[in-house]
């Protein structure tokens, strides 16, 4: 599945859903358990999700754009 997300076109709804969901889960786990980012309110959770989700999305888009392989070949 990860390869399909990375190889999809430049603007991908599947990639956006995957990356923003990943960012939301990371921010939510930080809010509940770790407290590194000091997220205390739902507004802060939303802001961190948007910031990190956009970064993840752009990273996966660059990988798809330049067709960078992510698996190491033995």
C-alpha positions as CSV (number, residue, x, y, z in Angstrom):
1,X,0.0,0.0,0.0
2,X,2.8,2.4,0.8
3,X,4.3,1.9,-2.7
4,X,0.9,2.8,-4.2
5,X,0.7,5.9,-2.2
6,X,4.2,7.0,-3.2
7,X,3.8,6.2,-6.9
8,X,0.4,7.8,-7.4
9,X,0.0,11.1,-9.4
10,X,1.1,14.5,-8.2
11,X,-2.3,15.4,-6.5
12,X,-3.6,12.3,-4.8
13,X,-6.6,12.1,-2.5
14,X,-5.4,8.8,-1.2
15,X,-2.0,10.2,-0.3
16,X,-3.6,13.2,1.4
17,X,-5.9,11.0,3.5
18,X,-3.0,8.8,4.5
19,X,-0.7,11.6,5.5
20,X,-3.2,13.7,7.3
21,X,-4.5,10.6,9.2
22,X,-0.9,9.7,10.1
23,X,-0.3,13.3,11.3
24,X,-3.5,13.3,13.3
25,X,-2.6,10.0,15.0
26,X,0.9,11.2,15.9
27,X,-0.4,14.5,17.2
28,X,-3.2,12.7,19.2
29,X,-0.7,10.3,20.7
30,X,1.5,13.2,21.7
31,X,-1.5,15.0,23.3
32,X,-2.5,12.0,25.3
33,X,0.8,10.3,26.2
34,X,4.1,12.1,25.4
35,X,3.4,15.9,25.7
36,X,6.5,16.9,23.7
37,X,4.6,19.4,21.6
38,X,2.4,20.6,24.5
39,X,-0.9,20.1,22.7
40,X,-3.7,20.9,25.2
41,X,-6.7,22.1,23.2
42,X,-8.5,20.8,20.1
43,X,-7.4,23.9,18.2
44,X,-3.8,23.1,18.9
45,X,-4.4,19.5,17.9
46,X,-5.9,20.7,14.6
47,X,-3.0,23.1,14.0
48,X,-0.3,20.5,14.6
49,X,-2.2,18.0,12.4
50,X,-2.4,20.5,9.5
51,X,1.3,21.4,9.9
52,X,2.6,17.9,10.1
53,X,0.1,16.5,7.6
54,X,1.2,19.1,5.0
55,X,4.8,18.2,5.6
56,X,4.2,14.5,5.2
57,X,2.1,15.1,2.1
58,X,4.8,17.3,0.5
59,X,7.4,14.7,1.3
60,X,5.4,11.8,-0.2
61,X,4.7,14.0,-3.3
62,X,8.4,14.7,-3.8
63,X,9.1,11.0,-3.5
64,X,6.4,10.3,-6.1
65,X,7.5,13.2,-8.4
66,X,11.1,12.0,-8.6
67,X,10.2,8.3,-8.3
68,X,12.7,7.8,-5.5
69,X,12.8,4.1,-4.4
70,X,12.2,3.6,-0.7
71,X,13.1,-0.1,-0.5
72,X,16.7,-1.2,-0.2
73,X,17.7,-3.8,-2.7
74,X,19.8,-6.7,-1.4
